[in-house]
């Protein structure tokens, strides 16, 4: 099992969620986050004063997947979140040792 974490632009969330639904992914955790990468920040003008916005709003998705579904999930997120512009985000994959469904006590892939 793997944990796929994706940081994407907020306006792409619905596209990614719909695309994941189409391939049978049922559980996704979404968190509003702020950050920057190569995109850095940008300057904005407010009441005549210029200020720097260092951290840009992003959305972080966390998806627990079985190993067999991993490549499909990565491809789906990458395609649905892509705008072709800087700041599209990143996908991180980490090993997932155990999953437990609290309500039923199911463990492993059955709990995903």
C-alpha positions, 0 to 999 in steps of 0.5 A: 500500500502507498500514501499518495500526497498531491499538492495542487492549485485549488481550482483544480480540486473538482477536476481531480476529484471527478477523475479519481472517482472515475477510476474507482478511488473512494477515499480522499482527504483534502486540506487547504495549505499554503506554500511555495516552490519554484513559483516563489511568491508574488507581489500585490498592490493593496491601497497603494502599498506593494507587499509580497505574498510568500505563501500561495494557497494550495490544496493537499490531497491524501489518498491511500491506495493499493500497490496495483492502483498506484500508477493509475492514481498518479497518472490521473492526478497529474493529468487532471491537475495539469495547467501547463503553468508554473505552480501546478504542484507535486505528487509525493508517494510514501510507503503505507505500513498499515491502515485500520478502519475504526468502525469495523476493525478491518485492516490493510487493503480491505480498510482502504 
